[in-house]
């Protein structure tokens, strides 16, 4: 039961995190395709994917050389920091302290910048456009790679975590190819809230594992940590919506 909970949690976290990152990368790739066509957009995206594959292949053997408890501790701390960063932003956006991320606005901004580059640099603009697509896929993809590796460390969960990430990327790519527009209706902040909760829960779990803590309920403790972070996060949203919070910078 615990192993099943761990596997399901890892796959879900990888899927949701990858969904968010893939939507953000798709927005930039679509902007490049709109301004300069699918050739530079596709070239940049494929180059980014190829570099990500090389990074994964290179990192795999190196990770195996690190003692498991040190790896669990390091990744646990990084996951906790990573999850808290996502959760903090999601809380502030849910409370209205900072504006929600708008894919339509991001698409319009990126398109305007690419058109300005086309006006200034003319002949070199296809390379600049391909570079924008490359950077989007690489940077968002690196977060996906880190999350997948972190969630699968020491428990043989690389396949389910990778399957969750791949399913999300294929889903976003397929929908994006069909609709040819940013996926502005995806509830990105809700997804980031959920991912922040899950990554923070895994971070606590792995940190304890690295320190030799025997968690009650073993893998099922991840569910308890997630519920705790969710409750604290919702309480933080309510507090941030109080009138006194509106005076904060």
N, C-alpha and C positions, 0 to 999 in steps of 0.2 A: 504493500500500500504506500509506504514511504517512498520507495523507488519510483512508483508510478506518479506520485505527486511531484517528485523532483523532475522527472522527465517531462511531464506536462507543463510544469512551471517554466522550465528552461526553453521548451519549444515555443510557448506562448510569449515569453519575454522577448525571445529572438525575433519572432514574427512581428510583434507590435513595434519594437524598436526599428526593425528593418523597414517596416511600412512607413514610418515617419521619415526616415532618412531617404528612402527611395522617392517619396513624394517631393521632397525638397530638391533632390538631384534632378528629377523629371522636369520640374519647373524651369530650371536653367537650360537643360537640353532642349526643351520645347521652344524657349526663347531664342536659342541659337538657330534652331531649325526654321523658325518663323522669319528671322531676319536674313539668314544666309543660306538656308536650305538644309536638307537632311544629310548631305555629304559631310560637311565639316562637323555637324552635330554628332553624326554616327561615328565618324573617325575618332573624335575626341572621347566619346563614351566608351568605345571599344578599347582604345588605348588605356583608358583609366581602369577598365575591368581586367585587362591583361596584366597591368602592373600590380593590381590587388592580388591576383592569382600568384604572381611571383613572390610577393611579400608573404603570403600564407605558406607557400612551399618553403621559403627560407626560414620562417619563424618556427615551423613545426619541429624540426630536429633540435633547435636551440632550446625550446621550452622543455623538451624531454630530458635535458641535461640538468635542469634545476631541481633540487630536492623538493618533494611534493609539499611538505609543510610550509616551506618558504614561498613556494609558488602560490599556495592557497592564501597565505597571509598577504602577500603583495597584491594579488588580484582581488582579494576581499576588500582591502582598503581602497583600491582604485575603483572597484564597482560601487562601493559605498559613496565615494566622492562624486562619481559619475552620476549615480542615481539621485543624490541630493541636489546636484546642479539642475537636473531635469525637473525634479519635484519642486524646487524653489521657483523656477520660472513658471511652471504650470500653476502653482499656488497664486503667484502674483498676477498672472493673466486671468485666472478664474475670479479673483477678487476685484479685477478692474484696475489694479495699481499700474500695470503696464498693458499696452494694447495687445490683442490677440495677433498671432502671426497670420498674415493674409497672403495666401499663395497668388491670388490674382494681382495684388499690389506688387509682390516680388517679381512676378512675370512682367508686369508693365515696366518696372524699374530696370530689370535686366535687358528688356527689349530696347528701351530708350538708350541705355549705355552702349549696346551693340551698334545701334544705328548711328550714335555719335562717333564711335570708332570707325564705322564705315565711311563717314563723312571726312574724317581726319586722315585716315591711313590708307584708304582705298585698297590697293593691291595686297596689302598684308592682312586685311581684315579677316580672310578665311582662316588664316593661321591663328589669329587672336580669338576668333569665334570657336575654333576647335579646341584651343587652350582653355577657354571658359568651360566648355563641355567636359573636357578632361579633368579639370580641377574639381568640378562639381561631383563627378562620379567618384574620383579618388578620395576626396575629403569626407564625403558622406559614407563612402564604402569602408574607409578605415574605421569609422565608428562601429559599423556593422561587424567587421572582422574582429575588432576588440571584444565586442559584446558576445559574439559567438564563441570565441576562444575562452573568454572568462567564464561563461556559463557552463562550459563543458569540461573545465579543468578537473582532472582527478576522478571523474565519475563515468567516463566513457560515454558522455552525452554529445560528442561532436556531431554525430549523425542526426539526432533529432533537432539539435540547435541549428545546425546547418540547413536542415530541411525546412524549419520554420522561417529562417532568413531568406532562403531561396524562393519559397512559396510567396512571401511578401513582395520580393523584388519582381518576380514574374507577373504577379497580379497587377502591380502598379505599372510595369512596362506594357502589359497587354492592354489595360484600360487606357493608358496614355496614348498608345498607338491608335486605338480605335477612335477616341474622342478628340485627339489632337488639341487638347487644351489643359491648363493646369487643373489639378484635382482639388479645387478650392472648397468643395463640400465635405472633404474628409475632416472629421472632428479631431484635428491635429492636437489641440491642447488637451483634450480628454485622453488621447492616446499617450501623450507625453506624461500626463499625470499617472496613468497606469504603469507605464514603463519605469518612471521614476520610483514608484512604490516597489515594483518587482526587483529592480536592480539594487535598490537600497536593502531590500530583504535578503537577497543573495549575498550582498556585501557583508552584512552582519554574520550570516551563516558561515561564509568562507573565512572571514577573519577569525571567528571562533574556532573553526576547524584547524586553521593554521596554528593557533595558540594551544591546541589540544583540548578544547572544551567539548564535553560530551553533551550535546543538546538534547533535552527531553523530547522524545518523539522522533529523534533523528531527523530525517528529511522533512517530516511533517512540520517541523518548527519553522520552515520557510513560510508556510501558509500563515502561521501565527505572527511572524514578523511583518508579512505583507499587510495583514489586517491591522496591526498596530500602526504602521506607517500611513495606511489609508485613513485611519481614524484621526491621527495627528494632523495629517494633511488637510482633511476636511475642516477640522477645528481651526487650523491656521487660516484657511480661506474665510471662515466666518469672522475671525478676529480682524483680519485685514480689511474686511468690508465695514467694520465699525467706523462711525464718524471720526473718531480720534485718529484712525489710520490715514484718513484723507489729508491730514496736515503733514504727513511724512513726505520727504522729497522723493 
